[in-house]
């Protein structure tokens, strides 16, 4: 029985590590596609579209919102609207994943309908096991990479 208990505890720890890595990859890819959608919406509606990154106080909880308004609070209802619709999603919960090093000016990315008219910056995600992925918006290219070393299928930044 004791041996079985030890094996189960080892297995649970291994699976929790895999789950946090998958959450890290999923959130990084989700942000990547959210930023691409903002660029598409900018072109579609022929106006500037912003992606706001909002942190709840000093907690690890972050949300992101797509809006045609230059300022908004993701945690206030109907503060971030794109064509009258609220487009707000959770970025991190602060428990399994955390977001840091948000390098977009004013914690917001912006996209204009003209080609190469984007605000450059990035967001770094990390999980409880120390793995990190970074979503970077350059002038020409949006990409996901690993800031420290090649890991989880992503090249080093």
VEXTIPA-483758 format. One record per residue: y, x, z of N, C-alpha, C in turn; residue number from 1. Coordinates in Angstrom, 3 decimals. Example, Ala and Ser with C-alpha at 12.3 -4.5 7.8 and 13.67 -1.06 7.14 Angstrom:
residues 2
     n_c2     n_c1     n_c3    ca_c2    ca_c1    ca_c3     c_c2     c_c1     c_c3 seq
   -5.690   13.190    7.800   -4.500   12.300    7.800   -3.300   13.200    7.800   1
   -2.250   12.850    7.080   -1.060   13.670    7.140    0.030   12.900    7.870   2
***
This chain:
residues 157
     n_c2     n_c1     n_c3    ca_c2    ca_c1    ca_c3     c_c2     c_c1     c_c3 seq
   -1.197    0.809    0.000    0.000    0.000    0.000    1.265    0.855    0.000   1
    1.244    1.913    0.814    2.420    2.785    0.893    2.680    3.464   -0.454   2
    1.615    3.887   -1.109    1.747    4.539   -2.415    2.317    3.555   -3.433   3
    1.837    2.338   -3.386    2.341    1.307   -4.296    3.826    1.049   -4.056   4
    4.232    1.010   -2.790    5.638    0.810   -2.454    6.507    1.931   -2.983   5
    6.044    3.162   -2.894    6.789    4.315   -3.403    6.917    4.236   -4.915   6
    5.833    3.911   -5.596    5.859    3.800   -7.053    6.808    2.692   -7.512   7
    6.807    1.588   -6.805    7.701    0.493   -7.174    9.157    0.897   -6.977   8
    9.469    1.577   -5.872   10.863    1.987   -5.637   11.337    2.996   -6.675   9
   10.457    3.884   -7.119   10.812    4.839   -8.177   11.055    4.098   -9.487  10
   10.198    3.146   -9.789   10.339    2.367  -11.019   11.604    1.544  -11.048  11
   11.961    0.936   -9.925   13.180    0.126   -9.852   14.404    1.001  -10.080  12
   14.442    2.187   -9.487   15.578    3.090   -9.688   15.695    3.522  -11.147  13
   14.563    3.793  -11.780   14.590    4.188  -13.193   15.116    3.053  -14.059  14
   14.670    1.829  -13.791   15.140    0.692  -14.586   16.609    0.397  -14.350  15
   17.102    0.546  -13.123   18.518    0.276  -12.878   19.390    1.282  -13.630  16
   18.913    2.524  -13.757   19.636    3.519  -14.549   19.690    3.139  -16.016  17
   18.587    2.640  -16.532   18.537    2.210  -17.934   19.469    1.022  -18.157  18
   19.476    0.076  -17.217   20.346   -1.094  -17.344   21.820   -0.698  -17.328  19
   22.203    0.242  -16.458   23.613    0.638  -16.412   24.001    1.393  -17.680  20
   23.081    2.176  -18.247   23.370    2.856  -19.514   23.549    1.846  -20.636  21
   22.710    0.831  -20.670   22.828   -0.198  -21.699   24.122   -0.992  -21.541  22
   24.538   -1.245  -20.296   25.811   -1.932  -20.059   26.972   -1.076  -20.548  23
   26.880    0.230  -20.341   27.919    1.155  -20.801   28.032    1.136  -22.324  24
   26.921    1.211  -22.999   26.914    1.178  -24.463   27.434   -0.178  -24.954  25
   26.979   -1.256  -24.327   27.386   -2.600  -24.757   28.888   -2.806  -24.602  26
   29.460   -2.419  -23.468   30.899   -2.611  -23.259   31.723   -1.729  -24.190  27
   31.259   -0.513  -24.446   31.975    0.371  -25.372   31.977   -0.219  -26.773  28
   30.830   -0.691  -27.212   30.732   -1.313  -28.534   31.543   -2.611  -28.585  29
   31.553   -3.355  -27.496   32.317   -4.599  -27.446   33.816   -4.309  -27.602  30
   34.312   -3.297  -26.900   35.720   -2.938  -27.039   36.020   -2.473  -28.460  31
   35.126   -1.672  -29.033   35.282   -1.204  -30.412   35.479   -2.395  -31.355  32
   34.608   -3.383  -31.253   34.692   -4.550  -32.141   35.883   -5.445  -31.808  33
   36.273   -5.509  -30.548   37.452   -6.281  -30.155   38.708   -5.682  -30.788  34
   38.809   -4.352  -30.792   39.954   -3.686  -31.417   39.946   -3.871  -32.935  35
   38.763   -3.825  -33.543   38.669   -4.074  -34.992   39.081   -5.511  -35.321  36
   38.690   -6.439  -34.466   39.079   -7.836  -34.671   40.593   -7.993  -34.569  37
   41.215   -7.292  -33.642   42.677   -7.359  -33.509   43.351   -6.878  -34.783  38
   42.850   -5.797  -35.367   43.400   -5.295  -36.631   43.233   -6.345  -37.735  39
   42.076   -6.968  -37.789   41.824   -8.008  -38.794   42.742   -9.204  -38.601  40
   42.946   -9.609  -37.349   43.838  -10.742  -37.065   45.275  -10.420  -37.462  41
   45.666   -9.172  -37.275   47.005   -8.740  -37.665   47.215   -8.897  -39.169  42
   46.230   -8.485  -39.924   46.307   -8.602  -41.387   46.235  -10.068  -41.816  43
   45.327  -10.808  -41.208   45.136  -12.217  -41.560   46.404  -13.043  -41.338  44
   47.070  -12.831  -40.208   48.247  -13.634  -39.872   49.557  -12.943  -40.243  45
   49.458  -11.734  -40.807   50.617  -10.966  -41.248   51.668  -10.801  -40.135  46
   51.170  -10.428  -38.946   52.075  -10.170  -37.825   51.427   -9.177  -36.866  47
   52.237   -8.622  -36.003   51.767   -7.644  -35.039   50.890   -8.325  -33.988  48
   49.743   -7.689  -33.688   48.821   -8.203  -32.684   48.607   -7.109  -31.642  49
   48.622   -7.508  -30.379   48.465   -6.581  -29.264   47.132   -6.816  -28.562  50
   46.543   -5.738  -28.060   45.404   -5.840  -27.155   45.881   -5.269  -25.830  51
   45.928   -6.123  -24.820   46.416   -5.737  -23.499   45.234   -5.402  -22.593  52
   45.392   -4.347  -21.794   44.389   -3.942  -20.815   44.997   -4.156  -19.436  53
   44.408   -5.057  -18.654   44.973   -5.440  -17.359   43.973   -5.141  -16.245  54
   44.464   -4.510  -15.193   43.648   -4.204  -14.029   44.072   -5.121  -12.890  55
   43.091   -5.647  -12.167   43.364   -6.522  -11.033   43.671   -5.661   -9.811  56
   44.947   -5.503   -9.514   45.362   -4.668   -8.376   44.834   -3.253   -8.516  57
   44.252   -2.743   -7.453   43.634   -1.414   -7.484   42.122   -1.493   -7.587  58
   41.618   -2.675   -7.888   40.162   -2.848   -8.013   39.671   -2.237   -9.317  59
   38.399   -2.213   -9.497   37.818   -1.710  -10.739   37.659   -2.788  -11.790  60
   38.178   -3.973  -11.516   38.061   -5.096  -12.448   39.157   -5.006  -13.505  61
   38.734   -4.948  -14.753   39.658   -4.892  -15.891   39.336   -6.025  -16.848  62
   40.363   -6.558  -17.472   40.207   -7.532  -18.551   40.991   -7.032  -19.751  63
   40.646   -7.572  -20.909   41.397   -7.276  -22.131   41.750   -8.597  -22.790  64
   42.910   -8.593  -23.418   43.386   -9.824  -24.047   44.020   -9.499  -25.387  65
   43.802  -10.377  -26.350   44.428  -10.252  -27.661   45.556  -11.271  -27.720  66
   46.737  -10.798  -28.135   47.894  -11.679  -28.117   48.900  -11.259  -29.179  67
   49.728  -12.219  -29.594   50.847  -11.864  -30.465   52.119  -11.663  -29.639  68
   51.975  -11.685  -28.311   53.084  -11.422  -27.394   53.033   -9.968  -26.943  69
   54.183   -9.327  -26.836   54.199   -7.910  -26.479   53.877   -7.655  -25.015  70
   53.961   -8.676  -24.167   53.554   -8.499  -22.780   52.840   -9.752  -22.295  71
   51.847   -9.534  -21.455   51.109  -10.641  -20.866   50.300  -10.125  -19.698  72
   49.793  -11.023  -18.869   48.921  -10.691  -17.750   47.583  -11.378  -17.983  73
   46.563  -10.584  -18.186   45.240  -11.114  -18.521   44.664  -12.006  -17.417  74
   45.174  -11.875  -16.193   44.638  -12.639  -15.071   45.406  -13.941  -14.810  75
   46.431  -14.210  -15.615   47.199  -15.450  -15.495   46.846  -16.347  -16.681  76
   46.447  -17.554  -16.391   46.028  -18.493  -17.437   47.154  -18.728  -18.436  77
   46.796  -18.741  -19.704   47.712  -19.008  -20.822   48.875  -18.021  -20.915  78
   48.702  -16.839  -20.362   49.732  -15.807  -20.465   49.557  -14.998  -21.746  79
   48.320  -14.867  -22.207   48.006  -14.070  -23.397   47.463  -14.996  -24.477  80
   48.307  -15.340  -25.421   47.911  -16.285  -26.463   48.016  -15.648  -27.842  81
   47.064  -15.958  -28.687   47.104  -15.570  -30.088   47.007  -16.859  -30.890  82
   48.097  -17.224  -31.537   48.190  -18.493  -32.278   47.821  -19.689  -31.408  83
   48.290  -19.684  -30.173   48.074  -20.798  -29.266   46.739  -20.806  -28.552  84
   45.871  -19.844  -28.836   44.561  -19.770  -28.185   44.512  -18.573  -27.247  85
   43.882  -18.776  -26.104   43.730  -17.693  -25.142   42.495  -16.871  -25.502  86
   42.707  -15.568  -25.728   41.609  -14.666  -26.087   41.562  -13.567  -25.029  87
   40.894  -13.861  -23.907   40.799  -12.930  -22.785   39.324  -12.726  -22.462  88
   38.926  -11.466  -22.281   37.537  -11.151  -21.963   37.475  -10.087  -20.888  89
   36.370  -10.103  -20.131   36.171   -9.088  -19.105   35.874   -7.750  -19.764  90
   36.533   -6.712  -19.279   36.278   -5.365  -19.760   35.284   -4.667  -18.834  91
   35.580   -4.617  -17.537   34.644   -4.086  -16.545   34.749   -4.886  -15.265  92
   33.657   -4.876  -14.504   33.651   -5.586  -13.224   33.896   -4.641  -12.051  93
   33.905   -3.331  -12.291   34.138   -2.368  -11.233   32.921   -2.062  -10.392  94
   31.791   -2.700  -10.673   30.567   -2.465   -9.897   29.601   -1.594  -10.681  95
   29.131   -2.089  -11.812   28.199   -1.327  -12.646   28.956   -0.344  -13.526  96
   30.079   -0.787  -14.071   30.906    0.044  -14.954   32.328    0.115  -14.432  97
   33.000    1.204  -14.793   34.428    1.295  -14.496   35.148    1.796  -15.736  98
   36.391    1.397  -15.861   37.237    1.856  -16.958   38.278    2.796  -16.369  99
   38.562    3.863  -17.091   39.574    4.796  -16.628   40.236    5.438  -17.832 100
   41.259    6.194  -17.561   41.926    6.959  -18.601   42.319    6.074  -19.791 101
   42.985    4.961  -19.498   43.510    4.097  -20.553   44.778    4.774  -21.060 102
   44.699    5.336  -22.262   45.802    6.156  -22.771   46.683    5.438  -23.789 103
   46.502    4.146  -23.955   47.423    3.384  -24.786   48.729    3.226  -24.017 104
   49.837    3.411  -24.688   51.145    3.306  -24.053   51.330    1.907  -23.473 105
   51.676    1.845  -22.190   51.880    0.554  -21.549   50.610   -0.256  -21.398 106
   49.452    0.391  -21.443   48.146   -0.278  -21.359   47.974   -1.369  -22.415 107
   48.475   -1.061  -23.620   48.275   -2.024  -24.708   48.177   -1.285  -26.039 108
   47.274   -1.760  -26.849   47.149   -1.277  -28.226   47.880   -2.267  -29.111 109
   48.433   -1.793  -30.203   49.107   -2.712  -31.113   48.694   -2.415  -32.543 110
   48.617   -3.479  -33.322   48.214   -3.390  -34.721   49.194   -4.177  -35.572 111
   49.740   -3.525  -36.576   50.614   -4.182  -37.546   49.830   -4.416  -38.823 112
   50.253   -5.378  -39.622   49.500   -5.678  -40.839   49.528   -4.556  -41.873 113
   50.476   -3.636  -41.743   50.542   -2.534  -42.705   49.483   -1.485  -42.385 114
   48.946   -0.859  -43.402   47.908    0.157  -43.238   48.424    1.330  -42.406 115
   47.600    1.848  -41.525   47.876    2.989  -40.650   49.003    2.719  -39.662 116
   49.316    1.467  -39.425   50.360    1.127  -38.468   49.694    0.646  -37.179 117
   49.127    1.595  -36.434   48.443    1.295  -35.183   48.991    2.195  -34.091 118
   48.794    1.762  -32.870   49.150    2.604  -31.735   47.895    3.358  -31.307 119
   48.006    4.669  -31.212   46.840    5.477  -30.866   46.631    5.502  -29.358 120
   45.390    5.682  -28.956   45.041    5.751  -27.540   43.549    5.584  -27.367 121
   43.127    5.394  -26.139   41.710    5.239  -25.879   41.431    4.724  -24.479 122
   40.156    4.396  -24.252   39.665    3.930  -22.959   38.350    4.642  -22.691 123
   38.182    5.149  -21.467   36.930    5.793  -21.066   36.190    4.868  -20.117 124
   34.911    4.649  -20.406   34.030    3.875  -19.532   33.069    4.833  -18.847 125
   32.719    4.551  -17.603   31.686    5.332  -16.924   30.801    4.389  -16.121 126
   29.520    4.779  -15.990   28.596    3.966  -15.209   28.336    4.641  -13.865 127
   27.498    4.022  -13.054   27.234    4.524  -11.708   26.441    5.823  -11.705 128
   25.827    6.172  -12.831   25.039    7.406  -12.920   25.838    8.568  -13.491 129
   27.107    8.365  -13.788   27.951    9.444  -14.282   28.025    9.565  -15.793 130
   27.351    8.695  -16.518   27.471    8.714  -17.972   28.829    8.162  -18.368 131
   29.409    8.729  -19.436   30.726    8.289  -19.900   30.724    8.114  -21.408 132
   31.451    7.098  -21.863   31.723    6.898  -23.279   33.206    6.583  -23.428 133
   33.774    7.010  -24.544   35.202    6.810  -24.791   35.390    6.107  -26.135 134
   36.224    5.087  -26.139   36.618    4.397  -27.368   38.004    4.922  -27.718 135
   38.132    5.526  -28.891   39.375    6.162  -29.300   39.906    5.510  -30.569 136
   41.180    5.111  -30.519   41.864    4.605  -31.706   42.802    5.693  -32.193 137
   42.476    6.305  -33.314   43.357    7.276  -33.940   44.220    6.578  -34.973 138
   45.039    7.337  -35.657   45.917    6.757  -36.678   45.093    6.139  -37.801 139
   44.013    6.794  -38.165   43.209    6.333  -39.293   41.907    5.687  -38.855 140
   41.312    6.168  -37.757   39.937    5.804  -37.446   39.764    5.355  -36.000 141
   38.916    4.362  -35.822   38.493    3.892  -34.506   37.071    4.380  -34.311 142
   36.764    4.958  -33.135   35.410    5.477  -32.929   35.006    5.429  -31.468 143
   33.690    5.523  -31.235   33.116    5.636  -29.904   32.463    7.010  -29.829 144
   32.725    7.741  -28.735   32.150    9.071  -28.570   31.968    9.355  -27.084 145
   31.369   10.496  -26.790   31.143   10.905  -25.408   32.118   12.025  -25.055 146
   32.886   11.886  -23.972   33.908   12.890  -23.666   33.356   14.247  -23.227 147
   32.189   14.288  -22.608   31.686   15.535  -22.037   30.655   16.242  -22.906 148
   29.675   15.494  -23.354   28.580   16.067  -24.140   27.935   14.950  -24.948 149
   27.150   15.336  -25.930   26.442   14.338  -26.725   25.465   13.603  -25.818 150
   25.578   12.278  -25.776   24.682   11.488  -24.928   24.642   10.040  -25.398 151
   23.579    9.365  -25.056   23.380    7.950  -25.369   23.536    7.642  -26.854 152
   23.263    8.621  -27.694   23.346    8.429  -29.128   24.729    8.629  -29.710 153
   25.694    9.098  -28.922   27.064    9.320  -29.392   27.392   10.800  -29.356 154
   28.126   11.253  -30.364   28.542   12.653  -30.434   29.644   12.937  -29.433 155
   29.841   14.205  -29.133   30.917   14.621  -28.247   32.254   14.404  -28.954 156
   33.252   13.942  -28.219   34.585   13.693  -28.784   35.220   14.985  -29.251 157
***
